[in-house]
Amino acid sequence: MKKLMILVLALLMTVAMTACGSDNKDSKADTTEAPATTEAPKTSEASTEAPATEAPTTAEPTTEEPTTEEPTTEEPTTEAPATEEATTEEAASEEATTGEAASEPAGDTAYVNFDKMHFWINGVEFVLGESTLQDMIDSGVVPFRADDLEDAGNNLKKNTQSSGFRIDLDKYWSAQVYVLNDTDAGKPANECYISEIYLPNHPGETQDILKFDFPLDLTMDQLKANAGEPEGEGYKHYDGDNGFYTDTFKYTKESTKYYGNSYFSFEFTKGELSYVYINYLP
């Protein structure tokens, strides 16, 4: 019985040792295969490094492109001042031309111009809404009636237009200018700006003192060709007795401060220019 137990134990120990040996073989097999598995990523790492080797090659053209563009950028910069200088010279030339033109009426200008309602006395320009009566007096070129200037320093009430100051053009021929005080307090007339010029024209007669953007022998057809037809009721025709008739062309611009209009009015008597009114109202 005791021997039988020893044999059984010996048999169990043999079996156990056999099993351990098998496990160790399997473990070694696994360990042997592991390096093969580990080497696989190395192949992957090599393929990953391949683009890294190409990257510098791709970067080289990128580095050269800015170098190619820099001269192109600098060339316009170098030429720009020259262009600006030319532009400045052209502007200066235009200013000089404009300054010369301002001394006398231009041949090709608009007869009706609300942006600059002006006239010339002996070659000096005066602008309605800007030039004052004192400016005209100080210029020394305006042949005012002496007795009219006696009232030049009189007070002109607020929001009031003065009576006329006559300008002699010939022995029996004169124009008149009016000034406007558009402030809220009284003011000497000579400190107020010219708001209107009125000319009773003498068809067939000439004078060299007063000039406008239009000739004083202006015809109705010439006026319409230059300024067009007046809007609304700006044109009026009147038939009188014995073949007398008049045509009035009134071009207007609405005032922004008062009830009324700035306007250019041309009155023709039997086809000839007989009256001119240019009135500025702010």
Solvent accessible surface area in square Angstrom, and as a share of the most:
residue,aa,sasa,rsa
1,M,180,0.80
2,K,163,0.69
3,K,162,0.69
4,L,103,0.51
5,M,107,0.48
6,I,105,0.53
7,L,119,0.59
8,V,67,0.38
9,L,99,0.49
10,A,50,0.38
11,L,116,0.58
12,L,108,0.54
13,M,124,0.56
14,T,80,0.46
15,V,89,0.51
16,A,54,0.42
17,M,139,0.62
18,T,92,0.54
19,A,52,0.41
20,C,78,0.47
21,G,30,0.28
22,S,57,0.37
23,D,91,0.47
24,N,88,0.45
25,K,149,0.63
26,D,86,0.45
27,S,63,0.41
28,K,139,0.59
29,A,49,0.38
30,D,94,0.49
31,T,92,0.53
32,T,98,0.57
33,E,112,0.50
34,A,49,0.38
35,P,70,0.44
36,A,67,0.52
37,T,97,0.57
38,T,82,0.47
39,E,100,0.45
40,A,63,0.48
41,P,67,0.42
42,K,126,0.53
43,T,100,0.58
44,S,64,0.41
45,E,100,0.45
46,A,61,0.47
47,S,75,0.48
48,T,97,0.56
49,E,109,0.49
50,A,49,0.38
51,P,81,0.51
52,A,66,0.51
53,T,105,0.61
54,E,111,0.50
55,A,56,0.43
56,P,78,0.49
57,T,91,0.53
58,T,95,0.55
59,A,51,0.40
60,E,107,0.48
61,P,72,0.45
62,T,85,0.49
63,T,97,0.57
64,E,112,0.50
65,E,103,0.46
66,P,71,0.45
67,T,90,0.53
68,T,100,0.58
69,E,109,0.49
70,E,103,0.46
71,P,68,0.43
72,T,90,0.52
73,T,91,0.53
74,E,109,0.49
75,E,104,0.46
76,P,77,0.49
77,T,92,0.53
78,T,104,0.61
79,E,110,0.49
80,A,43,0.33
81,P,68,0.43
82,A,64,0.50
83,T,88,0.51
84,E,113,0.51
85,E,107,0.48
86,A,48,0.37
87,T,80,0.46
88,T,89,0.52
89,E,119,0.54
90,E,108,0.48
91,A,44,0.34
92,A,56,0.43
93,S,66,0.43
94,E,113,0.51
95,E,122,0.55
96,A,59,0.46
97,T,84,0.49
98,T,90,0.53
99,G,47,0.45
100,E,124,0.55
101,A,47,0.37
102,A,35,0.27
103,S,56,0.36
104,E,104,0.46
105,P,35,0.22
106,A,43,0.33
107,G,81,0.78
108,D,147,0.76
109,T,47,0.27
110,A,54,0.42
111,Y,35,0.13
112,V,28,0.16
113,N,50,0.26
114,F,49,0.20
115,D,134,0.69
116,K,81,0.34
117,M,7,0.03
118,H,26,0.11
119,F,0,0.00
120,W,6,0.02
121,I,0,0.00
122,N,76,0.39
123,G,43,0.41
124,V,55,0.32
125,E,43,0.19
126,F,8,0.03
127,V,15,0.09
128,L,7,0.03
129,G,21,0.20
130,E,125,0.56
131,S,16,0.10
132,T,31,0.18
133,L,0,0.00
134,Q,60,0.27
135,D,69,0.36
136,M,0,0.00
137,I,53,0.27
138,D,103,0.54
139,S,41,0.26
140,G,68,0.66
141,V,43,0.25
142,V,18,0.10
143,P,46,0.29
144,F,25,0.10
145,R,74,0.27
146,A,84,0.65
147,D,80,0.41
148,D,20,0.10
149,L,53,0.26
150,E,137,0.61
151,D,75,0.39
152,A,9,0.07
153,G,54,0.52
154,N,80,0.41
155,N,103,0.53
156,L,18,0.09
157,K,148,0.63
158,K,111,0.47
159,N,69,0.35
160,T,49,0.29
161,Q,71,0.32
162,S,16,0.10
163,S,89,0.58
164,G,20,0.19
165,F,9,0.04
166,R,75,0.27
167,I,0,0.00
168,D,44,0.23
169,L,12,0.06
170,D,76,0.40
171,K,159,0.67
172,Y,179,0.68
173,W,6,0.02
174,S,23,0.15
175,A,0,0.00
176,Q,45,0.20
177,V,0,0.00
178,Y,41,0.16
179,V,0,0.00
180,L,13,0.07
181,N,1,0.01
182,D,29,0.15
183,T,53,0.31
184,D,119,0.61
185,A,62,0.48
186,G,45,0.43
187,K,62,0.26
188,P,48,0.30
189,A,5,0.04
190,N,29,0.15
191,E,90,0.40
192,C,3,0.02
193,Y,34,0.13
194,I,0,0.00
195,S,1,0.01
196,E,18,0.08
197,I,1,0.00
198,Y,39,0.15
199,L,1,0.00
200,P,36,0.22
201,N,12,0.06
202,H,51,0.23
203,P,60,0.38
204,G,86,0.83
205,E,94,0.42
206,T,123,0.72
207,Q,27,0.12
208,D,118,0.61
209,I,38,0.19
210,L,2,0.01
211,K,96,0.41
212,F,7,0.03
213,D,23,0.12
214,F,8,0.04
215,P,59,0.37
216,L,40,0.20
217,D,115,0.59
218,L,3,0.01
219,T,59,0.35
220,M,48,0.21
221,D,103,0.54
222,Q,89,0.40
223,L,0,0.00
224,K,67,0.28
225,A,92,0.71
226,N,64,0.33
227,A,32,0.25
228,G,29,0.28
229,E,111,0.50
230,P,14,0.09
231,E,161,0.72
232,G,80,0.77
233,E,150,0.67
234,G,11,0.10
235,Y,94,0.36
236,K,133,0.56
237,H,91,0.40
238,Y,131,0.50
239,D,99,0.51
240,G,27,0.26
241,D,117,0.61
242,N,158,0.81
243,G,54,0.52
244,F,85,0.35
245,Y,72,0.27
246,T,17,0.10
247,D,7,0.03
248,T,33,0.19
249,F,3,0.01
250,K,78,0.33
251,Y,19,0.07
252,T,70,0.41
253,K,105,0.44
254,E,137,0.61
255,S,12,0.07
256,T,137,0.80
257,K,114,0.48
258,Y,57,0.22
259,Y,230,0.87
260,G,32,0.31
261,N,59,0.30
262,S,6,0.04
263,Y,44,0.17
264,F,8,0.03
265,S,8,0.05
266,F,0,0.00
267,E,44,0.20
268,F,0,0.00
269,T,34,0.20
270,K,114,0.48
271,G,25,0.24
272,E,99,0.44
273,L,4,0.02
274,S,13,0.08
275,Y,78,0.30
276,V,1,0.00
277,Y,66,0.25
278,I,3,0.01
279,N,16,0.08
280,Y,62,0.24
281,L,37,0.19
282,P,27,0.17
